[in-house]
Amino acid sequence: MAAATAVRPGPRPDMPAGPTWTPAWIGLGSNLDDPPRQLDAASAGLAALPQTRLVANSRRYWSDPVGPQDQPRFLNAAAALVTRLAPETLLEALRALERALGKQPPAVRFGPRRIDLDLLAYDELTLASATLELPHPRLHERAFVLYPLAELAPDLWIPGRGRVAELRRRVAGDGLSPL
């Protein structure tokens, strides 16, 4: 898994020794309040998460909204992290970052959002709990997730679905345009 070995750094002096560094991939999206600025702020927030390192960001893609079409297009990207946080703790940190960036629950499902941070995959872990499902349950069918994710981790194995590069080839890129 070439991408995974590329995102496993050595210890960082400002972090205590402890659990193993684990790769994780985050989906970022925004269609309100200057989406490029929102993704910049989210990326900076990801870089500041405790016991976590931001390794890379994908290019950004404009995409048509899923759900109600009477809303602005979304700007989407993916980020590669390595973290010592457990998956549930990382999800809590992502939710706290969303709140800090001013996210309000959308009035309708799949409605407009200032920022949306999704934990797409945590290494190759499969998990189903009351608060978290890994890998993300709709990752394999969404071009706005797969195109940026394939830039960062084309060989990432999505349990039960296949490699990201292959999944990307299976979805149409209609409605996507690089920023």
Secondary structure in CASP SS format (residue, H / E / C, confidence):
PFRMAT SS
TARGET T0000
AUTHOR 0000-0000-0000
METHOD secondary structure of the structure
MODEL  1
M C 1.00
A H 1.00
A H 1.00
A H 1.00
T H 1.00
A H 1.00
V C 1.00
R C 1.00
P C 1.00
G C 1.00
P C 1.00
R C 1.00
P C 1.00
D C 1.00
M C 1.00
P C 1.00
A C 1.00
G C 1.00
P C 1.00
T C 1.00
W C 1.00
T E 1.00
P E 1.00
A E 1.00
W E 1.00
I E 1.00
G E 1.00
L E 1.00
G E 1.00
S E 1.00
N C 1.00
L C 1.00
D C 1.00
D C 1.00
P H 1.00
P H 1.00
R H 1.00
Q H 1.00
L H 1.00
D H 1.00
A H 1.00
A H 1.00
S H 1.00
A H 1.00
G H 1.00
L H 1.00
A H 1.00
A C 1.00
L C 1.00
P C 1.00
Q C 1.00
T E 1.00
R E 1.00
L E 1.00
V E 1.00
A E 1.00
N E 1.00
S C 1.00
R C 1.00
R C 1.00
Y E 1.00
W E 1.00
S E 1.00
D C 1.00
P C 1.00
V C 1.00
G C 1.00
P C 1.00
Q C 1.00
D C 1.00
Q C 1.00
P C 1.00
R C 1.00
F E 1.00
L E 1.00
N E 1.00
A E 1.00
A E 1.00
A E 1.00
A E 1.00
L E 1.00
V E 1.00
T E 1.00
R C 1.00
L C 1.00
A C 1.00
P H 1.00
E H 1.00
T H 1.00
L H 1.00
L H 1.00
E H 1.00
A H 1.00
L H 1.00
R H 1.00
A H 1.00
L H 1.00
E H 1.00
R H 1.00
A H 1.00
L C 1.00
G C 1.00
K C 1.00
Q C 1.00
P C 1.00
P C 1.00
A C 1.00
V C 1.00
R C 1.00
F C 1.00
G C 1.00
P C 1.00
R C 1.00
R C 1.00
I C 1.00
D E 1.00
L E 1.00
D E 1.00
L E 1.00
L E 1.00
A E 1.00
Y E 1.00
D C 1.00
E C 1.00
L C 1.00
T C 1.00
L E 1.00
A E 1.00
S C 1.00
A C 1.00
T C 1.00
L C 1.00
E E 1.00
L E 1.00
P C 1.00
H C 1.00
P C 1.00
R C 1.00
L H 1.00
H H 1.00
E H 1.00
R C 1.00
A H 1.00
F H 1.00
V H 1.00
L H 1.00
Y H 1.00
P H 1.00
L H 1.00
A H 1.00
E H 1.00
L H 1.00
A C 1.00
P C 1.00
D C 1.00
L C 1.00
W E 1.00
I E 1.00
P C 1.00
G C 1.00
R C 1.00
G E 1.00
R E 1.00
V H 1.00
A H 1.00
E H 1.00
L H 1.00
R H 1.00
R H 1.00
R H 1.00
V C 1.00
A C 1.00
G C 1.00
D C 1.00
G C 1.00
L C 1.00
S E 1.00
P E 1.00
L C 1.00
END
